[in-house]
Amino acid sequence: MKQKLFLLGFICAAFLLAAPVTVKAQTDPFYYESISNPSKTINFIIGVYHTKNEFITRDDGTGYTKMRIAVINKEGADPFKWSDYKIYIMLKNGDLFYNYTTKAQDGDLACNWTVQPGQNHIQYVCFDKAFDVSQIERVWLGMSDNKFFDLVKSDK
């Protein structure tokens, strides 16, 4: 009986070794930055997923681009309050613009929300412009105290 179990285990192991061992995960590039103060009461990571965007056409024929962002508030930090901060985008042709303030008080398009320590939050920001992600040159986070953070583009 032990021989049969050993043989069965050997055959299963052979099949597992013959199969592809890893599949490389396909990830889209994004812009990000880790931002903190010396006391770590502010300690979060922001990601701007520029390839996760959608152009929305309004009833009147105008439109806007909706783009996904994420904030990860690290353990031990104070609750992070997003207070209508702006994502600035500069295109390769020199155009510079930022997301506009929506009327939404809650939900995916709200401009004011809080992320508790150890939590993450996905939100959408809206731009009054149509653009292709291949046109993006640089991305910044602009905060209300006139501090700007240049976001770094990920390799993948």
N, C-alpha and C positions, 0 to 999 in steps of 0.2 A: 504494500500500500504506500509506504514511504517513497518507494522508487517511482511510482506513478505520479505522486504529488510533485516530486522533484522534477520529473520529466515535463509535467504540465507547467510548472513554474519556469523551467528553462525555455520552453517554447514561447510562453508569454513574454519573457524577457527578450528573446530574439526578435519578436514582432515589435516590441517597443523600441529597440535599438534601430531597427530597420526603418521605422517611421520617422518623419521629420521631428527633430527634438525641440526646436523652438520656432515660433512664428514671430517675425519682427512686427511689433505693433506699429500701425500707421497713425502718426499724430500730425496734426496741423500745426504750423508755426503760430506763435503768438508773441505779444509784447508784454514784458513784466518788469517788476521792480520790488525789492524788499525794502520797506520803509520803517524806521524805528527812531525813537529818541534814546538818549543815554540811560534813562531809568526804565526803559522798556514798557512804559505805560501805553505808549503807541508802538505797536509792533505788528505790522500786517504785510501781506504780499498782495499786490494787485496784478491781475492779468487781463489784457485786452485781446480778445479773440477776434482779430480783424477778418479772418476767413469765415467767421460765423456771423455773417451779416445778411441782411435782406432789404431790398428796396420795396417800400410799400407805396402804392398809388392811392391817393385820397379820392373821394368822390368828385372833387372839383378838377381833377386832372393833375394836380401838383403831387409831389411825393417827398419821401424822406427815407434815409437809410437807418435801419435799426441794427445795432451791433452789440454783441454779448461781452460783458465784463464779469470778472469774478474777484472777490476780496476774501482772503483767508486771514482771519484775526487769530493770532497765535495765543496759546495758553499763557496765562499770567498777565496779559495786557488788559487794559481797561476796555469796556465796550467801545467799539469803533463806530462813530456816527458819521455817515456819509451825508454831507450837507450841501447838496447841489454842486459838488466838485465837477470839474470839466475835464474831458478827454480832448486834448488838442491833437490834430493830425495835420502834418505837412506833406503835401504831395510832391512828387519829383519835379513838377513844373513851378514850384514855389507857392502854390495856394496853401493858405493856412486857415483852418477853421476849427470850431469846437462844437460839442454837443449842445443842444438847446435845452432849456427848462421846459418840461412837459407840465400839463395840468394834473397829471395823475397823482393822487395822494397816497395810493398804495398799489401793490401789484408790480408786474415786470417793468413798467416804465416810470415808476416813481423816482423822484430826484432826492428824496430824503429817506434814509433807512439806517438801521443799526445792526451791526454784527457783534454777537456776544463772543467773549474769549473762547478760543478752541473751536469756533464755528467757521463755516464758509458761507458765502452768499453770492448767488448769481443774479445779475441784473442786466437790463438793456439800456443803452443810451441811444439817443436819436440825433441824426445830423440832417440839416436842411439842404442836403446835397447828395447827388448820385456820384459815386466814384467806384473805381475798380481797385481791388486790394493790391494789384500789381503796381499801382500808381503811388502807393504810400512810401514816403521817404523816412519819416520819423514820427514818433508818438510820444506825447507827454501827458502827465497827470498834473493839472493845475488845481491847487487847493485855495481856499478862501483867504488865507493869510499871505497871498502872493508868492507862495513857494511852488516851484515847478520841479517835477521829477522826470528826467529823461528815461523813458522805458527802453529796455534792451530787447532786441528781437531774439527769440529762441532759435536754436539750430533746427529744431523740429517741432 
